[in-house]
């Protein structure tokens, strides 16, 4: 069974939709990944990985990523494949 959340406001200009199916989660981002939301996005992914063993980040709705946003996306995708973009 897939449980879907209402859109979550990550920060100014960025929302996320979380769909959970057992131990797998899909986090769909919509908006801009930049300095203004970097820390909140990093915390959100950490929160999701606390209950999901596999997290897919869907960036299809992202219209802009600045260098700080890119750094956060790289930092939340460990080599073990638990989080993938």
Helices and strands as residue ranges (DSSP letters): E 2-4, E 8-11, E 14-21, E 24-33, H 38-49, E 54-65, H 67-75, E 83-84
